[in-house]
Amino acid sequence: MSEITLYYWPTPNGWKTSIALEEFGLPYRVELIDIGAGDQRTDAYLAVSPNGRIPAITDPDGPDGQPISIFESGAILQYLARKTGSFGGATERARTEVDQWLMWQMGGVGPMAGQAHHFLKYAPEDIAYAKDRYRGEVARLYGVLDRRLADREYVAGDDYTIADMAIYPWASLWEGQEQTLDDKPHLARWLETVAARPAVKTGTGLHLDKRKAFQKDADAQDRLFQRKG
């Protein structure tokens, strides 16, 4: 089986795909896209990912045996689940459960937690309204997730799926989003369960040093957020 190319940087969205590739046991190689240096805006990368965001993949063994490039982490997860026939739900009802929680992550947790991170950590101005707005919305979403997990082991039911792979990277950063798990015991249990998976440890540990360096590099942050001309 040919190697998939993973265009990656160690962010929650990047972790979704690195975790998935590890869970699926698919061979892959990493091409780092340094978002602090602006690699995501190059013509070469935009040809793979038109939206100029990570992650993306190129699979030499795509549909009908032809190469394919895919951007958007949710689309990548769905593609890999179909390709391998695993982690996507065994029945139509199960697949629907997986898909709706994957979309919930893509449309809710990711954008809201991302904005919370930005305004709490990186915004050049202290905007109390924005901090309160996104911190509160993340709290609401994690409340939804906690209630969902009250009577099932994983987000979509009894089986671990791409929905868990998508949600975990963002939810694992709850402390940086200024959240609490004191009133969310089911979410806390789920986080511990997912974190213990070997593929999750490997996927989130991939080039983690780059993430730590970025968090200390004000110039890289300026370039990423285009805070200066």
Long-range contacts (C-beta under 8 A, 24 or more apart in sequence): 1-26, 1-27, 1-61, 2-27, 2-59, 2-60, 2-61, 3-27, 3-28, 3-29, 3-60, 4-28, 4-29, 4-57, 4-58, 4-59, 4-60, 5-29, 5-31, 5-57, 5-58, 6-30, 6-31, 6-55, 6-57, 7-31, 7-33, 7-45, 7-48, 7-49, 7-54, 7-55, 7-56, 7-57, 7-58, 8-32, 8-33, 8-54, 8-55, 8-206, 8-207, 9-33, 9-34, 9-35, 9-54, 9-55, 9-207, 9-210, 9-211, 10-204, 10-206, 10-207, 10-208, 10-210, 10-211, 11-35, 11-54, 11-211, 12-110, 12-113, 12-114, 12-169, 12-170, 12-172, 12-173, 13-53, 13-54, 13-55, 13-73, 13-110, 13-169, 14-54, 14-55, 14-206, 15-168, 15-169, 15-203, 15-204, 15-206, 16-55, 16-73, 16-76, 16-77, 16-165, 16-166, 16-169, 17-55, 17-57, 17-73, 17-76, 17-77, 18-55, 18-202, 18-203, 18-204, 18-206, 19-165, 19-168, 19-169, 19-199, 19-200, 19-203, 19-204, 20-76, 20-77, 20-80, 20-87, 20-162, 20-165, 20-203, 21-80, 21-203, 22-198, 22-199, 22-200, 22-202, 22-203, 23-87, 23-165, 23-197, 23-199, 23-200, 23-203, 24-80, 24-83, 24-84, 24-86, 24-87, 26-80, 26-84, 28-57, 30-206, 30-207, 32-207, 32-210, 34-210, 35-214, 35-224, 36-214, 36-217, 36-219, 36-220, 36-221, 36-223, 36-224, 37-220, 37-223, 38-223, 38-224, 59-83, 72-106, 73-106, 73-166, 74-102, 74-103, 74-105, 74-106, 74-166, 77-102, 77-162, 77-165, 77-166, 78-102, 78-162, 80-162, 81-161, 81-162, 87-160, 87-161, 87-162, 87-165, 88-161, 88-162, 89-156, 89-159, 89-161, 90-159, 94-156, 94-157, 94-159, 97-156, 97-157, 97-163, 98-156, 98-161, 98-162, 98-163, 101-148, 101-155, 101-156, 101-163, 101-166, 101-167, 102-162, 102-163, 102-166, 104-144, 105-163, 105-166, 105-167, 105-170, 106-166, 108-141, 109-138, 109-141, 109-145, 109-167, 109-170, 109-171, 110-170, 112-137, 112-138, 112-141, 113-138, 113-141, 113-170, 113-171, 113-173, 113-177, 114-170, 116-177, 116-178, 117-173, 117-176, 117-177, 118-225, 120-176, 120-177, 120-178, 121-176, 122-221, 122-225, 124-227, 135-177, 135-178, 135-179, 138-177, 138-179, 139-179, 142-171, 142-174, 142-179, 142-184, 142-187, 143-184, 145-171, 145-184, 145-187, 145-190, 146-183, 146-184, 146-185, 146-186, 146-187, 147-186, 148-186, 149-186, 149-187, 149-189, 149-190, 150-186, 153-190, 153-193, 154-190, 155-190, 160-194, 160-197, 164-190, 164-194, 168-194, 168-195, 168-200, 169-204, 172-204
